[in-house]
Amino acid sequence: MRVHVISDMEGVGGIVKPEQTNAGKPMFEEGRKLYTQEINAAVRGAKAAGATEIVVMDCHGAGEGFTFNSLVAEDLDPACEFVVQEEWAGYTEFLEQGCDAALFVGMHAMAGTRDGVLNHTVSGVDWHNLWFNGTLVGETGINAALCGTWGCPVVLVTGDDAACREATELLGAGLTTVCVKQGLGGRSARMLTPARARDLIEEGARNALSNLSAVEPYDPGKPCEVKVEYKSTGPPQRLRFQFGVELLDDRTIVSRADDWWTAWKQFFFAA
């Protein structure tokens, strides 16, 4: 069984402040350690479930050389391999080769979620809302669509209560979720201890991988329309001559194609 662990940092137990997730801040090293140990918990669960190949992909943009490179490599469980990619959604080889399931660790809620700890979508500076064929989504939706492009189901999502709720609404009741904290606002939460969170993640990964048919691979639909509402007028203007992209108003673009991956590529990598 080949398992892809896709991780982000804001949904990790014990993390609640931006200073824990941004490179160069004094609390960042603490955040990296908490992050790496939750990834390890998912790896242990996958191994216990019979995974023969486990590839971890860090999707957290911390800045200063730590972007997609925030985990502590020295502390990773030796049962996995890991990828440092140049840009988000840039690495697809493991999925293309055939992947049985994906585990999402440390997910956060989409921008504008009141009880979502450190909630945002893609770029907290530039992005406001994102839709796939009219469905409002966050980063869980993007990563799930990426996996679904190659028929890989997402069977586990961990994070705060808001992220777990968002994932279940999108992917269905068969999804296994592990809530490690309850958001009280964007930068406050009631949290499990890290040790307890890791135990639950390990158990959740093991259980989720026992039934790979519980969740269908996510496909936003064909043809596909990806719509992005930005916070300012700059990003849409840079896309105004891009093939397949239409400006709907001064802050909103839509990218249309026969499938999600094509619609995503033709604007995201051009921005």
Secondary structure as GFF3:
##gff-version 3
##sequence-region A 1 271
A	DSSP	beta_strand	2	7	.	.	.	ID=ss1
A	DSSP	three_ten_helix	18	20	.	.	.	ID=ss2
A	DSSP	alpha_helix	28	48	.	.	.	ID=ss3
A	DSSP	beta_strand	53	58	.	.	.	ID=ss4
A	DSSP	three_ten_helix	73	75	.	.	.	ID=ss5
A	DSSP	beta_strand	81	83	.	.	.	ID=ss6
A	DSSP	alpha_helix	93	97	.	.	.	ID=ss7
A	DSSP	beta_strand	101	107	.	.	.	ID=ss8
A	DSSP	beta_strand	127	132	.	.	.	ID=ss9
A	DSSP	beta_strand	135	136	.	.	.	ID=ss10
A	DSSP	alpha_helix	139	149	.	.	.	ID=ss11
A	DSSP	beta_strand	154	160	.	.	.	ID=ss12
A	DSSP	alpha_helix	161	171	.	.	.	ID=ss13
A	DSSP	beta_strand	176	185	.	.	.	ID=ss14
A	DSSP	beta_strand	188	191	.	.	.	ID=ss15
A	DSSP	alpha_helix	194	208	.	.	.	ID=ss16
A	DSSP	beta_strand	224	230	.	.	.	ID=ss17
A	DSSP	alpha_helix	234	238	.	.	.	ID=ss18
A	DSSP	beta_strand	245	249	.	.	.	ID=ss19
A	DSSP	beta_strand	252	257	.	.	.	ID=ss20
A	DSSP	alpha_helix	260	268	.	.	.	ID=ss21
###
